[in-house]
Structures are given as structure tokens and as C-alpha cells.
Amino acid sequence: MDVSTLTLQLLLSCIILLISGGTPSKIHDLLRLTSEALILNLEDDILKFLDGLNDVYYDTRYPLHHEELLNYINIDKAEEILQETKRIFVWLEKK
């Protein structure tokens, strides 16, 4: 999940750099980065997925609920997250 989040963070930061010429904020929040990249009106499924990735990222980085996270993530869920990340990555590239 960290790889998915970091991949999308990097792509969004590149978009911000390209459109503004300035340095992107040093934040990890995918929704805020999307807003800074001027990508508005996100589809509900993308919004929900990015919000979920934010939650998982913060839980892995700052493990207050580590046990809950271990119960949530399994091989099928990890594959689902990877496929959705790929889909959003391609979608963002087209923006």
C-alpha cells in the first residue's frame, strides 16, 4: 500500500510541478495533492479509493491501529489496491 500511495504522490507532485513551475507541498495527503494539481471533480470511486489509501498509508506509517490493518489487508485486497492504483495512474497521466 505504501508503494501505491508513494507512486501516486510522486505523479501528482510532478503534475503540480508541470502546471505551476513551483515546488509541490511536502504532504502525503492524496486528496490535497489532487487539489493542488488542479484535478477537480474526481469521480466518486477515485475519491473513495484515494481517501482509503490515505488511511492505510497513515496507519502503516504511524501504526496506532496496526492490528486492524493486518486484519484488513490480505493478498486479494493488496491485488485489488494495486490494480486500482494502476488504473488511477493511467487516468492521471491523461490529465
N, CA, C and O atoms as a MOPAC input file, in Angstrom:
PM7 MOZYME 1SCF
protein

 N      0.81200 1    -1.16600 1     0.00000 1
 C      0.00000 1     0.00000 1     0.00000 1
 C      0.86900 1     1.24900 1     0.00000 1
 O      0.53700 1     2.24100 1    -0.65000 1
 N      1.97700 1     1.20400 1     0.72400 1
 C      2.87600 1     2.34800 1     0.71600 1
 C      3.37100 1     2.64700 1    -0.68300 1
 O      3.49200 1     3.81300 1    -1.06100 1
 N      3.66200 1     1.60300 1    -1.46600 1
 C      4.16100 1     1.80200 1    -2.82400 1
 C      3.08700 1     2.46500 1    -3.67900 1
 O      3.39400 1     3.36200 1    -4.46400 1
 N      1.85200 1     2.04500 1    -3.54100 1
 C      0.75800 1     2.65800 1    -4.29800 1
 C      0.61500 1     4.12500 1    -3.93700 1
 O      0.50800 1     4.98100 1    -4.81600 1
 N      0.61300 1     4.41200 1    -2.65700 1
 C      0.47300 1     5.79400 1    -2.20400 1
 C      1.64300 1     6.63700 1    -2.68100 1
 O      1.44700 1     7.73700 1    -3.19800 1
 N      2.85100 1     6.13300 1    -2.51400 1
 C      4.02900 1     6.89500 1    -2.92800 1
 C      4.06600 1     7.11200 1    -4.43700 1
 O      4.48800 1     8.17100 1    -4.90000 1
 N      3.63000 1     6.12500 1    -5.20200 1
 C      3.58700 1     6.26000 1    -6.65800 1
 C      2.65000 1     7.38800 1    -7.06000 1
 O      2.99900 1     8.23300 1    -7.88400 1
 N      1.46700 1     7.39700 1    -6.47700 1
 C      0.50700 1     8.44300 1    -6.81000 1
 C      0.94700 1     9.80100 1    -6.27500 1
 O      0.70400 1    10.82200 1    -6.91800 1
 N      1.59100 1     9.83100 1    -5.10800 1
 C      2.12700 1    11.09000 1    -4.58400 1
 C      3.15300 1    11.68000 1    -5.54900 1
 O      3.13800 1    12.87900 1    -5.82500 1
 N      4.02800 1    10.84200 1    -6.05200 1
 C      5.07100 1    11.30200 1    -6.96500 1
 C      4.46100 1    11.81600 1    -8.27000 1
 O      4.84400 1    12.88200 1    -8.75300 1
 N      3.53300 1    11.08100 1    -8.83300 1
 C      2.89600 1    11.51600 1   -10.07000 1
 C      2.16100 1    12.84300 1    -9.86300 1
 O      2.28500 1    13.75100 1   -10.68600 1
 N      1.41100 1    12.96100 1    -8.79300 1
 C      0.70700 1    14.20600 1    -8.51200 1
 C      1.68500 1    15.36400 1    -8.29600 1
 O      1.43300 1    16.48300 1    -8.74400 1
 N      2.79000 1    15.09800 1    -7.61500 1
 C      3.80600 1    16.13700 1    -7.41800 1
 C      4.39900 1    16.58400 1    -8.74700 1
 O      4.67100 1    17.77100 1    -8.93100 1
 N      4.60100 1    15.66700 1    -9.66200 1
 C      5.10600 1    16.00100 1   -10.99300 1
 C      4.10200 1    16.85600 1   -11.75700 1
 O      4.48000 1    17.81200 1   -12.43400 1
 N      2.83000 1    16.51000 1   -11.64700 1
 C      1.78500 1    17.30700 1   -12.30000 1
 C      1.78000 1    18.72500 1   -11.73800 1
 O      1.68600 1    19.69400 1   -12.49200 1
 N      1.88000 1    18.84700 1   -10.42400 1
 C      1.91600 1    20.16400 1    -9.77900 1
 C      3.11400 1    20.95700 1   -10.28000 1
 O      2.99200 1    22.14100 1   -10.59300 1
 N      4.24300 1    20.32400 1   -10.35400 1
 C      5.46500 1    20.97800 1   -10.84100 1
 C      5.28200 1    21.45600 1   -12.28200 1
 O      5.67500 1    22.57200 1   -12.62100 1
 N      4.69500 1    20.62700 1   -13.11300 1
 C      4.49300 1    20.98400 1   -14.52000 1
 C      3.51500 1    22.13900 1   -14.70900 1
 O      3.74000 1    23.00800 1   -15.55100 1
 N      2.43200 1    22.15700 1   -13.93200 1
 C      1.43400 1    23.19700 1   -14.14400 1
 C      1.76900 1    24.50200 1   -13.43500 1
 O      1.36800 1    25.57200 1   -13.89300 1
 N      2.49200 1    24.43100 1   -12.33100 1
 C      2.76100 1    25.64800 1   -11.56300 1
 C      4.20300 1    26.12300 1   -11.66800 1
 O      4.49800 1    27.30100 1   -11.46600 1
 N      5.10000 1    25.19000 1   -11.98600 1
 C      6.51200 1    25.54200 1   -12.01100 1
 C      7.11100 1    25.66200 1   -10.61600 1
 O      8.30800 1    25.90900 1   -10.46400 1
 N      6.27400 1    25.48400 1    -9.60200 1
 C      6.75100 1    25.59500 1    -8.22600 1
 C      6.89000 1    24.24400 1    -7.56900 1
 O      6.49200 1    23.22000 1    -8.12500 1
 N      7.44800 1    24.25500 1    -6.40400 1
 C      7.65000 1    23.03400 1    -5.63500 1
 C      6.32900 1    22.60900 1    -4.99700 1
 O      5.67100 1    23.41600 1    -4.34000 1
 N      5.94100 1    21.35400 1    -5.18400 1
 C      4.70900 1    20.86300 1    -4.54700 1
 C      4.84500 1    20.86400 1    -3.02400 1
 O      5.94800 1    20.77900 1    -2.48400 1
 N      3.72000 1    20.96200 1    -2.35600 1
 C      3.73000 1    20.89300 1    -0.88800 1
 C      4.30700 1    19.55900 1    -0.44200 1
 O      4.14800 1    18.54700 1    -1.12300 1
 N      4.96400 1    19.56200 1     0.68500 1
 C      5.53300 1    18.33300 1     1.23500 1
 C      4.49300 1    17.67600 1     2.14200 1
 O      4.60700 1    17.67400 1     3.36700 1
 N      3.48700 1    17.12800 1     1.49200 1
 C      2.39600 1    16.46700 1     2.19500 1
 C      2.20200 1    15.07600 1     1.59800 1
 O      2.68400 1    14.78100 1     0.50400 1
 N      1.49900 1    14.24300 1     2.32300 1
 C      1.23900 1    12.88700 1     1.85600 1
 C     -0.21900 1    12.67900 1     1.47700 1
 O     -0.57100 1    11.63400 1     0.93000 1
 N     -1.05500 1    13.63800 1     1.75500 1
 C     -2.49300 1    13.51100 1     1.52700 1
 C     -2.80100 1    13.54800 1     0.03000 1
 O     -2.63900 1    14.57900 1    -0.62200 1
 N     -3.24100 1    12.42000 1    -0.49900 1
 C     -3.50500 1    12.31400 1    -1.93600 1
 C     -4.62300 1    13.24700 1    -2.38600 1
 O     -4.57900 1    13.76500 1    -3.50200 1
 N     -5.61300 1    13.46700 1    -1.54600 1
 C     -6.71400 1    14.35000 1    -1.92700 1
 C     -6.25000 1    15.80000 1    -2.00000 1
 O     -6.64500 1    16.53300 1    -2.90700 1
 N     -5.43500 1    16.20900 1    -1.07700 1
 C     -4.89600 1    17.58000 1    -1.12300 1
 C     -3.95800 1    17.75000 1    -2.30200 1
 O     -3.97900 1    18.79100 1    -2.95900 1
 N     -3.13400 1    16.74800 1    -2.58500 1
 C     -2.24700 1    16.82900 1    -3.74200 1
 C     -3.05700 1    16.88900 1    -5.04200 1
 O     -2.69400 1    17.61300 1    -5.96900 1
 N     -4.13600 1    16.14100 1    -5.10600 1
 C     -5.00400 1    16.17400 1    -6.28000 1
 C     -5.57200 1    17.58000 1    -6.46900 1
 O     -5.63800 1    18.08900 1    -7.58800 1
 N     -5.97400 1    18.18700 1    -5.38100 1
 C     -6.49600 1    19.54600 1    -5.43800 1
 C     -5.40800 1    20.52600 1    -5.90300 1
 O     -5.66800 1    21.38800 1    -6.74200 1
 N     -4.20200 1    20.39400 1    -5.36100 1
 C     -3.09000 1    21.26100 1    -5.77100 1
 C     -2.73500 1    21.06200 1    -7.24500 1
 O     -2.26800 1    21.98600 1    -7.91000 1
 N     -2.96300 1    19.85100 1    -7.74200 1
 C     -2.68100 1    19.56100 1    -9.15100 1
 C     -3.83400 1    20.04100 1   -10.04200 1
 O     -3.84700 1    19.79000 1   -11.24800 1
 N     -4.79000 1    20.72700 1    -9.43400 1
 C     -5.94700 1    21.27800 1   -10.13700 1
 C     -6.77800 1    20.20900 1   -10.82900 1
 O     -7.37100 1    20.44700 1   -11.88100 1
 N     -6.81300 1    19.02600 1   -10.22300 1
 C     -7.65900 1    17.94200 1   -10.71800 1
 C     -8.91500 1    17.97000 1    -9.85700 1
 O     -8.92800 1    17.51500 1    -8.71300 1
 N     -9.95400 1    18.51300 1   -10.44400 1
 C    -11.19200 1    18.73000 1    -9.70900 1
 C    -12.25400 1    17.74800 1   -10.17700 1
 O    -12.08100 1    17.05300 1   -11.17800 1
 N    -13.33700 1    17.70200 1    -9.45000 1
 C    -14.47000 1    16.85300 1    -9.79600 1
 C    -14.07200 1    15.39100 1    -9.97400 1
 O    -14.38800 1    14.76400 1   -10.98500 1
 N    -13.38200 1    14.86900 1    -8.98700 1
 C    -12.99900 1    13.45700 1    -9.02900 1
 C    -14.23700 1    12.57400 1    -9.00700 1
 O    -15.21600 1    12.86600 1    -8.32000 1
 N    -14.17700 1    11.50400 1    -9.76100 1
 C    -15.25200 1    10.52000 1    -9.72000 1
 C    -15.31300 1     9.94200 1    -8.30500 1
 O    -14.29800 1     9.84900 1    -7.61600 1
 N    -16.50100 1     9.56200 1    -7.89200 1
 C    -16.69600 1     9.06500 1    -6.52000 1
 C    -15.80000 1     7.87700 1    -6.19500 1
 O    -15.25900 1     7.79000 1    -5.09300 1
 N    -15.63800 1     6.94900 1    -7.16300 1
 C    -14.82500 1     5.76700 1    -6.87700 1
 C    -13.35400 1     6.13800 1    -6.69300 1
 O    -12.66500 1     5.53300 1    -5.87200 1
 N    -12.87000 1     7.11600 1    -7.44000 1
 C    -11.47000 1     7.55700 1    -7.28600 1
 C    -11.30200 1     8.29200 1    -5.97000 1
 O    -10.32700 1     8.06600 1    -5.25300 1
 N    -12.23300 1     9.16300 1    -5.64700 1
 C    -12.20500 1     9.89200 1    -4.38600 1
 C    -12.17500 1     8.93200 1    -3.20100 1
 O    -11.38200 1     9.09700 1    -2.27400 1
 N    -13.03500 1     7.94400 1    -3.24200 1
 C    -13.11800 1     6.94600 1    -2.16500 1
 C    -11.81400 1     6.14300 1    -2.06600 1
 O    -11.31700 1     5.88700 1    -0.96900 1
 N    -11.26600 1     5.74900 1    -3.22400 1
 C    -10.02500 1     4.96600 1    -3.23100 1
 C     -8.86300 1     5.78000 1    -2.67100 1
 O     -8.10400 1     5.27700 1    -1.84200 1
 N     -8.71100 1     7.03400 1    -3.11200 1
 C     -7.61100 1     7.87200 1    -2.62400 1
 C     -7.74800 1     8.12500 1    -1.13100 1
 O     -6.75200 1     8.12100 1    -0.40700 1
 N     -8.96200 1     8.34400 1    -0.66700 1
 C     -9.19200 1     8.54200 1     0.75900 1
 C     -8.81700 1     7.27800 1     1.54100 1
 O     -8.22100 1     7.36100 1     2.61500 1
 N     -9.17000 1     6.11200 1     0.99600 1
 C     -8.80400 1     4.84600 1     1.63600 1
 C     -7.30600 1     4.62600 1     1.65600 1
 O     -6.75900 1     4.14800 1     2.65000 1
 N     -6.62800 1     4.97800 1     0.54700 1
 C     -5.16400 1     4.85600 1     0.52000 1
 C     -4.52400 1     5.77300 1     1.55500 1
 O     -3.54700 1     5.39700 1     2.20200 1
 N     -5.07300 1     6.97200 1     1.71200 1
 C     -4.56800 1     7.87900 1     2.75000 1
 C     -4.63700 1     7.21200 1     4.11200 1
 O     -3.67200 1     7.23200 1     4.87500 1
 N     -5.79000 1     6.61800 1     4.41000 1
 C     -5.97100 1     5.96500 1     5.71600 1
 C     -4.96300 1     4.84100 1     5.92400 1
 O     -4.33100 1     4.75100 1     6.97700 1
 N     -4.81900 1     3.99100 1     4.91800 1
 C     -3.88800 1     2.86400 1     5.02400 1
 C     -2.46000 1     3.37400 1     5.14800 1
 O     -1.68400 1     2.83700 1     5.93900 1
 N     -2.09800 1     4.39900 1     4.38600 1
 C     -0.74500 1     4.95100 1     4.42000 1
 C     -0.41400 1     5.47400 1     5.81700 1
 O      0.64500 1     5.17100 1     6.36700 1
 N     -1.32600 1     6.26000 1     6.38200 1
 C     -1.05900 1     6.81800 1     7.71000 1
 C     -0.99800 1     5.72700 1     8.77600 1
 O     -0.20900 1     5.80600 1     9.71700 1
 N     -1.84400 1     4.70600 1     8.61500 1
 C     -1.82100 1     3.60700 1     9.58600 1
 C     -0.52000 1     2.81100 1     9.51200 1
 O     -0.03000 1     2.32800 1    10.53200 1
 N      0.03900 1     2.67200 1     8.31200 1
 C      1.30500 1     1.93100 1     8.21000 1
 C      2.48300 1     2.79600 1     8.63600 1
 O      3.45700 1     2.30000 1     9.20200 1
 N      2.38700 1     4.07300 1     8.36300 1
 C      3.48500 1     4.98100 1     8.71700 1
 C      3.47300 1     5.32800 1    10.20800 1
 O      4.52300 1     5.44200 1    10.84100 1
 N      2.29700 1     5.48800 1    10.74200 1
 C      2.11600 1     5.83700 1    12.15200 1
 C      1.17900 1     4.80200 1    12.76400 1
 O     -0.01100 1     5.06900 1    12.93400 1
 N      1.70400 1     3.62200 1    13.09600 1
 C      0.86000 1     2.45300 1    13.42000 1
 C      0.15200 1     2.50600 1    14.77600 1
 O      0.60900 1     1.90800 1    15.75000 1
 N     -0.96100 1     3.22500 1    14.82100 1
 C     -1.77800 1     3.20400 1    16.03500 1
 C     -2.73100 1     2.00900 1    16.02100 1
 O     -3.08300 1     1.46100 1    17.06500 1
 N     -3.13500 1     1.62300 1    14.82300 1
 C     -4.10000 1     0.53700 1    14.67100 1
 C     -3.49100 1    -0.57900 1    13.81700 1
 O     -4.13000 1    -1.08400 1    12.89400 1
 N     -2.28300 1    -0.94500 1    14.12700 1
 C     -1.54700 1    -1.90500 1    13.31700 1
 C     -2.27400 1    -3.24800 1    13.21000 1
 O     -2.30000 1    -3.85500 1    12.14000 1
 N     -2.84600 1    -3.69900 1    14.28200 1
 C     -3.54600 1    -4.98900 1    14.28600 1
 C     -4.75700 1    -4.96300 1    13.35700 1
 O     -5.00200 1    -5.92300 1    12.62700 1
 N     -5.51900 1    -3.85900 1    13.38300 1
 C     -6.67400 1    -3.72600 1    12.49100 1
 C     -6.23200 1    -3.75100 1    11.03400 1
 O     -6.88900 1    -4.35600 1    10.18700 1
 N     -5.12600 1    -3.09600 1    10.75200 1
 C     -4.61500 1    -3.04500 1     9.39300 1
 C     -4.22000 1    -4.44200 1     8.91200 1
 O     -4.50500 1    -4.81400 1     7.77300 1
 N     -3.57400 1    -5.20300 1     9.77100 1
 C     -3.18400 1    -6.56400 1     9.39800 1
 C     -4.40200 1    -7.43800 1     9.10500 1
 O     -4.34600 1    -8.31300 1     8.24100 1
 N     -5.49200 1    -7.20400 1     9.81700 1
 C     -6.71800 1    -7.95400 1     9.55600 1
 C     -7.40000 1    -7.51100 1     8.27300 1
 O     -8.11000 1    -8.29800 1     7.64600 1
 N     -7.19500 1    -6.26500 1     7.87500 1
 C     -7.82700 1    -5.70000 1     6.68600 1
 C     -7.11500 1    -6.12100 1     5.40100 1
 O     -7.76000 1    -6.40200 1     4.39100 1
 N     -5.79100 1    -6.16200 1     5.44400 1
 C     -5.00400 1    -6.42200 1     4.24200 1
 C     -4.70800 1    -7.91500 1     4.11200 1
 O     -4.18200 1    -8.54700 1     5.02800 1
 N     -5.05800 1    -8.45100 1     2.95600 1
 C     -4.67700 1    -9.81400 1     2.60000 1
 C     -4.21900 1    -9.77500 1     1.14800 1
 O     -4.19800 1    -8.70000 1     0.54800 1
 N     -3.86100 1   -10.89000 1     0.57800 1
 C     -3.31400 1   -10.90600 1    -0.78100 1
 C     -4.33900 1   -10.40100 1    -1.80100 1
 O     -3.97400 1    -9.70300 1    -2.74700 1
 N     -5.60800 1   -10.74400 1    -1.61800 1
 C     -6.64200 1   -10.29100 1    -2.54900 1
 C     -6.83900 1    -8.77400 1    -2.46500 1
 O     -6.97000 1    -8.10100 1    -3.48800 1
 N     -6.85700 1    -8.24700 1    -1.24600 1
 C     -7.01400 1    -6.80500 1    -1.05800 1
 C     -5.80200 1    -6.06400 1    -1.61500 1
 O     -5.95200 1    -5.00400 1    -2.22300 1
 N     -4.62100 1    -6.60300 1    -1.41600 1
 C     -3.40800 1    -5.97700 1    -1.94600 1
 C     -3.43600 1    -5.94400 1    -3.47100 1
 O     -3.05000 1    -4.94400 1    -4.07700 1
 N     -3.89100 1    -7.02600 1    -4.09200 1
 C     -4.00100 1    -7.07600 1    -5.55800 1
 C     -5.04000 1    -6.07100 1    -6.05800 1
 O     -4.83100 1    -5.40400 1    -7.07100 1
 N     -6.14700 1    -5.97000 1    -5.34600 1
 C     -7.18800 1    -5.01000 1    -5.71000 1
 C     -6.63600 1    -3.57400 1    -5.64900 1
 O     -6.88600 1    -2.76700 1    -6.54500 1
 N     -5.90200 1    -3.27600 1    -4.60900 1
 C     -5.31600 1    -1.93800 1    -4.45000 1
 C     -4.30300 1    -1.66100 1    -5.55600 1
 O     -4.26200 1    -0.55600 1    -6.09800 1
 N     -3.49500 1    -2.64400 1    -5.89000 1
 C     -2.51400 1    -2.47500 1    -6.96200 1
 C     -3.19600 1    -2.19600 1    -8.29600 1
 O     -2.78200 1    -1.29200 1    -9.02200 1
 N     -4.23200 1    -2.95800 1    -8.62900 1
 C     -4.94200 1    -2.76200 1    -9.89500 1
 C     -5.61500 1    -1.38800 1    -9.95000 1
 O     -5.58600 1    -0.72100 1   -10.98500 1
 N     -6.20800 1    -0.97600 1    -8.85600 1
 C     -6.86000 1     0.33500 1    -8.81800 1
 C     -5.83300 1     1.45400 1    -8.91200 1
 O     -6.09300 1     2.48300 1    -9.53600 1
 N     -4.67700 1     1.26500 1    -8.30200 1
 C     -3.60300 1     2.25200 1    -8.39900 1
 C     -3.14700 1     2.39700 1    -9.84500 1
 O     -2.93400 1     3.51200 1   -10.32200 1
 N     -2.99900 1     1.29000 1   -10.53500 1
 C     -2.60300 1     1.33200 1   -11.95000 1
 C     -3.63700 1     2.09100 1   -12.77300 1
 O     -3.28400 1     2.90300 1   -13.62900 1
 N     -4.90300 1     1.82700 1   -12.51100 1
 C     -5.97200 1     2.49300 1   -13.25700 1
 C     -5.93900 1     4.00600 1   -13.02700 1
 O     -6.06600 1     4.78300 1   -13.97300 1
 N     -5.77100 1     4.41200 1   -11.78600 1
 C     -5.74200 1     5.83700 1   -11.46300 1
 C     -4.47800 1     6.48400 1   -12.01100 1
 O     -4.51600 1     7.63200 1   -12.45500 1
 N     -3.36500 1     5.76800 1   -11.98600 1
 C     -2.11500 1     6.28900 1   -12.53100 1
 C     -2.29900 1     6.62700 1   -14.02300 1
 O     -1.91800 1     7.71100 1   -14.46600 1
 N     -2.86600 1     5.72200 1   -14.76900 1
 C     -3.10900 1     5.94300 1   -16.20200 1
 C     -4.07200 1     7.11700 1   -16.38600 1
 O     -3.87500 1     7.94900 1   -17.27200 1
 N     -5.09300 1     7.18300 1   -15.56600 1
 C     -6.07100 1     8.27600 1   -15.63600 1
 C     -5.38300 1     9.61100 1   -15.37100 1
 O     -5.62700 1    10.58400 1   -16.08600 1
 N     -4.52800 1     9.66900 1   -14.35500 1
 C     -3.81700 1    10.90900 1   -14.03800 1
 C     -2.85200 1    11.30300 1   -15.14900 1
 O     -2.70700 1    12.48700 1   -15.45000 1
 N     -2.20200 1    10.33700 1   -15.75300 1
 C     -1.28500 1    10.64000 1   -16.85300 1
 C     -2.00900 1    11.35000 1   -17.99900 1
 O     -1.42300 1    12.18900 1   -18.68300 1
 N     -3.24800 1    11.01900 1   -18.20000 1
 C     -4.03200 1    11.63700 1   -19.27900 1
 C     -4.46400 1    13.05400 1   -18.95400 1
 O     -4.83500 1    13.81600 1   -19.84700 1
 N     -4.41800 1    13.40700 1   -17.67900 1
 C     -4.80200 1    14.75100 1   -17.26600 1
 C     -3.71400 1    15.68300 1   -17.65900 1
 O     -3.81200 1    16.88500 1   -17.41200 1

